[in-house]
């Protein structure tokens, strides 16, 4: 292709031929408004070739050839696109342009009251009951209790992960930086008993990093068979290179593989998912309020041929002012035979249902019961909302499991700092949400004890096994009992049925049931003289 030698070049980003969008203006709009139907020319303009340095200065013939080649390819791709479900969505004005809206937009969305309620309700419930540190049989209870207290009071993991989950909901993800005081942060961090950075009594902190301050470094995008595929080996925190092993990545709503770089290798923000539904709710709410302004309309009928005469307008204004001033249920308005007054009232039936339904859509997308998120009492089918709350707690538990590896890593680091070594048998469990009341717990414990008693009476399990099961069951509250059976009931446990009891207890009961003989004389012991022998 021949290039012109003159200096009259068209500006970068603009092209004079028809159908090419101004990229400077397009950059200011992050996405097209939903519901806007794009014409074929608009779609063609969006797909036009960008003006680059390599295309500047082409003569008219070469420019026309490039345009014709692009238009031909566009027509072929558009025909294939319209034959699919995507083409059908485009015809309905639902052009698939949904993608990452950017941190600037998310920062603005995070200020919305409904968005904050949805995100923080889930974050608070995920950390409300928090965790219980557990250990194996060889771990001392004192070490477990100390670790439980340290992770809560000194390292404040509950507060840390609560703030992290809020960031995950608003921004799509969060990073927790393991601050060991090292200067070379681009080197891997070894979390083990032989770690050179994390030792006993060393100063280690956990710092929450907002994703707006980070960007991914090099990552494997060519070999899906590797474990590091689409996982950055380093992150840049405001230009400072940090190895991925020093950052705990928390993500929810993982994006599709092709969109991971667009989402900065974090997840799809819950705020972005909810934004469309919140906008619809705001629109319905504002429309409902506007109806109140137009609920009642007073119509005054008159002969405007006479009103338009000289002085008629002033008389009409005075009459309207008088009507508005004394307009109430006790007023009387007088008009002549050529005039009439009518009151038109708009109906608002169903408006509340529409606004309420838009709220329920928000709760549904957030997977939060309306009674939990909005304080709306359940209605219909004698509902109590208990099943919805139970399903919601199951959902929260599944989201908690996404943070298990990060929490376990924090516990290992705390062990290294406080104890000097890592005990692999030490783990944790998430405490249950929505615990039953005392009466329900006592009833559950009684049912389990009765079941164990029946199994023991039928020689399915031994008394020692019954005692061990009761000791381990948290519902009974008997974890303080020892391992040995009391001497007075050694061998068998007493049940509610004395007839089913055997062993020493049965012998003891049989003695109590047989009355002792009284010291009364028998007839055979009395002789004829009346003396007792």
ABEGO torsion letter per residue (X at the ends): XBBBABABBBBBGBBABBGBBBAAAAAABABBBBGBBBBAAAAAAAABBBBBAAABGBBAAAAAAAAAAAAAAAAAAAAAAAABAAAAAAAAGBBBABBBAEAAAAAAAAABAAAAAAAAAAAAAAAAAEBBBBBBAABBAAAAAAAAAAAAAAAGAAAAAAAAAAAAAAAGEBBBBBBAGBABAABBBBBBAABAABBBGBBBBBBBBBAAABBBBBBBAABAABAABGBBABBBBGGBBBBAAABBBBBBGBBBAAAAAAAGGBBBBAAAAAAAAAAAAAAAAAAAAAAAAAABBBBBBBBAAAAABBGAAAAAAAAAAAAAAABBAABBBBBBAABBBBBBBBBABGAAAAAAAAAAAAAAAAGBBAAAAAGBBBBEGGBAGAAAAAAAAAAAAAAAAAAAAAAAAAAAAAAAAAAGBBBAABBBBBBBBGBBBAAAAAAAAAAAAAAAAAAAAAGABBAAAAAAAAAABAAAGAAABBABBBAAABGBBBBABAAABBEAAAAAAAAAABBBBBBBBBAAABBAAGBBX
